[in-house]
Amino acid sequence: MARRKPPRFDPAAASRRHRSMKPDPARQVADSPHHDHFADIDSGQIIEFRSDKIEQLQREIATEMGFDIIHHRRELYCRKKP
């Protein structure tokens, strides 16, 4: 899993940035295989992860609700357990 550390994490700025971002599926495909992110709110570290269970569950839920997923983005804002 890739690990990178951005400048000090600012939850409010991240939330604004997330809401203003338009999905760009072509960019995701070009950059790397699909993955999601944990953002450690204390250290600012971003940890990429992939879960086939999550991917399957969201496809099932979308289908049950009558949708096809075109693009999605998952960022989990987290704090390490003590």
MDTraj code that builds the backbone (N, CA, C; nanometers):
import mdtraj as md
import numpy as np

residues = "MET ALA ARG ARG LYS PRO PRO ARG PHE ASP PRO ALA ALA ALA SER ARG ARG HIS ARG SER MET LYS PRO ASP PRO ALA ARG GLN VAL ALA ASP SER PRO HIS HIS ASP HIS PHE ALA ASP ILE ASP SER GLY GLN ILE ILE GLU PHE ARG SER ASP LYS ILE GLU GLN LEU GLN ARG GLU ILE ALA THR GLU MET GLY PHE ASP ILE ILE HIS HIS ARG ARG GLU LEU TYR CYS ARG LYS LYS PRO".split()
xyz = np.array([
    [0.0836, -0.1177, 0.0000],
    [0.0000, 0.0000, 0.0000],
    [0.0885, 0.1247, 0.0000],
    [0.0489, 0.2216, -0.0766],
    [0.1253, 0.3450, -0.0848],
    [0.0974, 0.4317, 0.0370],
    [0.1999, 0.4972, 0.0840],
    [0.1839, 0.5898, 0.1961],
    [0.2495, 0.7215, 0.1577],
    [0.1814, 0.8291, 0.1892],
    [0.2390, 0.9602, 0.1655],
    [0.1952, 1.0536, 0.2762],
    [0.2706, 1.1570, 0.3002],
    [0.2381, 1.2499, 0.4080],
    [0.2295, 1.3909, 0.3504],
    [0.1068, 1.4446, 0.3416],
    [0.0898, 1.5810, 0.2907],
    [0.1199, 1.6824, 0.4014],
    [0.1137, 1.8110, 0.3674],
    [0.1271, 1.9125, 0.4723],
    [0.0215, 1.8917, 0.5801],
    [0.0355, 1.9562, 0.6929],
    [-0.0546, 1.9402, 0.8081],
    [-0.2000, 1.9310, 0.7639],
    [-0.2696, 1.8318, 0.8119],
    [-0.4078, 1.8044, 0.7721],
    [-0.5030, 1.9081, 0.8304],
    [-0.5902, 1.9623, 0.7473],
    [-0.6912, 2.0590, 0.7879],
    [-0.8277, 2.0028, 0.7477],
    [-0.9025, 1.9439, 0.8446],
    [-1.0300, 1.8804, 0.8107],
    [-1.1275, 1.9733, 0.7388],
    [-1.1335, 2.0996, 0.7780],
    [-1.2272, 2.1927, 0.7139],
    [-1.1879, 2.2158, 0.5682],
    [-1.0600, 2.2345, 0.5427],
    [-1.0132, 2.2556, 0.4055],
    [-1.0359, 2.1298, 0.3224],
    [-1.0104, 2.0147, 0.3808],
    [-1.0306, 1.8883, 0.3084],
    [-1.1771, 1.8714, 0.2724],
    [-1.2647, 1.9077, 0.3631],
    [-1.4082, 1.8957, 0.3375],
    [-1.4502, 1.9893, 0.2243],
    [-1.4013, 2.1141, 0.2263],
    [-1.4331, 2.2088, 0.1192],
    [-1.3794, 2.1578, -0.0140],
    [-1.2560, 2.1092, -0.0145],
    [-1.1929, 2.0591, -0.1359],
    [-1.2714, 1.9395, -0.1894],
    [-1.3128, 1.8491, -0.0994],
    [-1.3869, 1.7303, -0.1400],
    [-1.5199, 1.7685, -0.2050],
    [-1.5918, 1.8623, -0.1454],
    [-1.7225, 1.9020, -0.1992],
    [-1.7092, 1.9711, -0.3340],
    [-1.5975, 2.0404, -0.3577],
    [-1.5833, 2.1166, -0.4811],
    [-1.5244, 2.0339, -0.5949],
    [-1.4762, 1.9142, -0.5664],
    [-1.4125, 1.8330, -0.6702],
    [-1.5169, 1.7637, -0.7563],
    [-1.4983, 1.7730, -0.8868],
    [-1.5863, 1.7017, -0.9789],
    [-1.5180, 1.5697, -1.0130],
    [-1.5928, 1.4608, -1.0197],
    [-1.5311, 1.3323, -1.0520],
    [-1.4690, 1.3348, -1.1910],
    [-1.3561, 1.2744, -1.2036],
    [-1.2865, 1.2642, -1.3320],
    [-1.2417, 1.1199, -1.3493],
    [-1.3341, 1.0319, -1.3937],
    [-1.3002, 0.8903, -1.4053],
    [-1.1793, 0.8647, -1.4941],
    [-1.1611, 0.9433, -1.5974],
    [-1.0466, 0.9226, -1.6865],
    [-0.9154, 0.9427, -1.6113],
    [-0.9115, 1.0423, -1.5228],
    [-0.7903, 1.0682, -1.4445],
    [-0.7615, 0.9520, -1.3504],
    [-0.8656, 0.8989, -1.2854],
    [-0.8463, 0.7872, -1.1940],
    [-0.7864, 0.6676, -1.2670],
    [-0.8372, 0.6377, -1.3852],
    [-0.7873, 0.5235, -1.4608],
    [-0.6431, 0.5469, -1.5013],
    [-0.6113, 0.6690, -1.5419],
    [-0.4762, 0.6990, -1.5875],
    [-0.3754, 0.6965, -1.4734],
    [-0.4157, 0.7412, -1.3554],
    [-0.3227, 0.7524, -1.2432],
    [-0.2837, 0.6182, -1.1834],
    [-0.3822, 0.5353, -1.1515],
    [-0.3543, 0.4090, -1.0835],
    [-0.4829, 0.3287, -1.0722],
    [-0.4717, 0.2017, -1.0344],
    [-0.5939, 0.1240, -1.0115],
    [-0.6778, 0.1888, -0.9013],
    [-0.8084, 0.1630, -0.9034],
    [-0.8973, 0.2228, -0.8031],
    [-0.8517, 0.1879, -0.6621],
    [-0.8607, 0.2864, -0.5750],
    [-0.8292, 0.2663, -0.4341],
    [-0.9028, 0.3735, -0.3550],
    [-0.9090, 0.3563, -0.2249],
    [-0.9715, 0.4528, -0.1351],
    [-0.8655, 0.5031, -0.0381],
    [-0.9044, 0.5934, 0.0513],
    [-0.8056, 0.6558, 0.1391],
    [-0.8509, 0.6632, 0.2847],
    [-0.7570, 0.6383, 0.3742],
    [-0.7699, 0.6750, 0.5142],
    [-0.6889, 0.8031, 0.5298],
    [-0.7460, 0.9040, 0.5935],
    [-0.6732, 1.0265, 0.6247],
    [-0.6633, 1.0340, 0.7764],
    [-0.5407, 1.0224, 0.8282],
    [-0.5169, 1.0301, 0.9725],
    [-0.5245, 1.1770, 1.0121],
    [-0.6272, 1.2145, 1.0877],
    [-0.6492, 1.3558, 1.1191],
    [-0.5460, 1.4119, 1.2169],
    [-0.4720, 1.3252, 1.2844],
    [-0.3691, 1.3736, 1.3766],
    [-0.2353, 1.3959, 1.3068],
    [-0.1967, 1.3021, 1.2214],
    [-0.0651, 1.3121, 1.1574],
    [-0.0719, 1.3703, 1.0167],
    [-0.1911, 1.3682, 0.9556],
    [-0.2040, 1.4138, 0.8181],
    [-0.1654, 1.3078, 0.7169],
    [-0.1271, 1.1904, 0.7634],
    [-0.0859, 1.0829, 0.6733],
    [-0.2060, 1.0309, 0.5945],
    [-0.1850, 1.0065, 0.4655],
    [-0.2871, 0.9493, 0.3784],
    [-0.2450, 0.8068, 0.3460],
    [-0.3337, 0.7107, 0.3706],
    [-0.3035, 0.5702, 0.3472],
    [-0.4025, 0.5177, 0.2446],
    [-0.3507, 0.4705, 0.1322],
    [-0.4354, 0.4139, 0.0280],
    [-0.4683, 0.2694, 0.0631],
    [-0.5922, 0.2282, 0.0325],
    [-0.6305, 0.0893, 0.0550],
    [-0.7318, 0.0467, -0.0501],
    [-0.7467, -0.0817, -0.0635],
    [-0.8474, -0.1387, -0.1531],
    [-0.9175, -0.2521, -0.0800],
    [-1.0493, -0.2576, -0.0932],
    [-1.1276, -0.3630, -0.0306],
    [-1.2292, -0.4165, -0.1308],
    [-1.2092, -0.5408, -0.1733],
    [-1.3056, -0.6026, -0.2639],
    [-1.4428, -0.6160, -0.1974],
    [-1.4458, -0.6349, -0.0648],
    [-1.5730, -0.6453, 0.0077],
    [-1.6525, -0.5154, -0.0033],
    [-1.5855, -0.4021, 0.0160],
    [-1.6528, -0.2715, 0.0075],
    [-1.7020, -0.2480, -0.1350],
    [-1.6173, -0.2776, -0.2320],
    [-1.6556, -0.2563, -0.3718],
    [-1.7796, -0.3388, -0.4075],
    [-1.7820, -0.4640, -0.3674],
    [-1.8961, -0.5519, -0.3965],
    [-2.0221, -0.5019, -0.3249],
    [-2.0094, -0.4656, -0.1988],
    [-2.1246, -0.4179, -0.1224],
    [-2.1845, -0.2925, -0.1846],
    [-2.1012, -0.1981, -0.2252],
    [-2.1582, -0.0758, -0.2825],
    [-2.2239, -0.1038, -0.4177],
    [-2.1724, -0.1988, -0.4965],
    [-2.2398, -0.2374, -0.6210],
    [-2.3764, -0.2988, -0.5914],
    [-2.3812, -0.3855, -0.4897],
    [-2.5086, -0.4482, -0.4513],
    [-2.6103, -0.3437, -0.4063],
    [-2.5663, -0.2507, -0.3242],
    [-2.6570, -0.1461, -0.2740],
    [-2.7061, -0.0592, -0.3890],
    [-2.6154, -0.0194, -0.4775],
    [-2.6557, 0.0630, -0.5923],
    [-2.7589, -0.0106, -0.6780],
    [-2.7347, -0.1383, -0.7033],
    [-2.8279, -0.2184, -0.7839],
    [-2.9645, -0.2272, -0.7160],
    [-2.9652, -0.2546, -0.5857],
    [-3.0917, -0.2631, -0.5113],
    [-3.1699, -0.1327, -0.5178],
    [-3.0973, -0.0212, -0.5261],
    [-3.1623, 0.1096, -0.5288],
    [-3.1878, 0.1585, -0.6713],
    [-3.1515, 0.0748, -0.7703],
    [-3.1802, 0.1097, -0.9089],
    [-3.0766, 0.1988, -0.9749],
    [-2.9531, 0.1946, -0.9288],
    [-2.8483, 0.2791, -0.9849],
    [-2.7339, 0.1963, -1.0408],
    [-2.6624, 0.2556, -1.1363],
    [-2.5334, 0.2054, -1.1822],
    [-2.4294, 0.3051, -1.1326],
    [-2.3236, 0.2578, -1.0699],
    [-2.2179, 0.3477, -1.0218],
    [-2.1315, 0.3881, -1.1409],
    [-2.1178, 0.5164, -1.1613],
    [-2.0349, 0.5699, -1.2683],
    [-1.8956, 0.6024, -1.2139],
    [-1.8925, 0.6590, -1.0968],
    [-1.7664, 0.6973, -1.0335],
    [-1.7931, 0.7142, -0.8850],
    [-1.6949, 0.6865, -0.8038],
    [-1.7088, 0.7160, -0.6608],
    [-1.5729, 0.7504, -0.6031],
    [-1.5778, 0.8105, -0.4879],
    [-1.4566, 0.8525, -0.4187],
    [-1.4813, 0.8286, -0.2704],
    [-1.3869, 0.7634, -0.2053],
    [-1.4040, 0.7350, -0.0630],
    [-1.2818, 0.7843, 0.0128],
    [-1.3065, 0.8737, 0.1061],
    [-1.2026, 0.9211, 0.1966],
    [-1.2564, 0.9050, 0.3376],
    [-1.1882, 0.8284, 0.4173],
    [-1.2281, 0.8050, 0.5561],
    [-1.1365, 0.8865, 0.6452],
    [-1.1912, 0.9792, 0.7192],
    [-1.1128, 1.0625, 0.8103],
    [-1.1074, 0.9883, 0.9438],
    [-0.9877, 0.9529, 0.9870],
    [-0.9715, 0.8610, 1.0976],
    [-0.8701, 0.9103, 1.2009],
    [-0.8727, 0.8443, 1.3126],
    [-0.7739, 0.8656, 1.4186],
    [-0.7312, 0.7267, 1.4649],
    [-0.5991, 0.7044, 1.4773],
    [-0.5509, 0.5737, 1.5218],
    [-0.6012, 0.5452, 1.6618],
    [-0.6328, 0.4169, 1.6851],
    [-0.6757, 0.3767, 1.8177],
    [-0.5558, 0.3804, 1.9116],
    [-0.5804, 0.4138, 2.0397],
    [-0.4681, 0.4194, 2.1361],
    [-0.4083, 0.2824, 2.1603],
])
top = md.Topology()
chain = top.add_chain()
for i, resn in enumerate(residues, 1):
    res = top.add_residue(resn, chain, resSeq=i)
    for name in ("N", "CA", "C"):
        top.add_atom(name, md.element.get_by_symbol(name[0]), res)
traj = md.Trajectory(xyz[None], top)
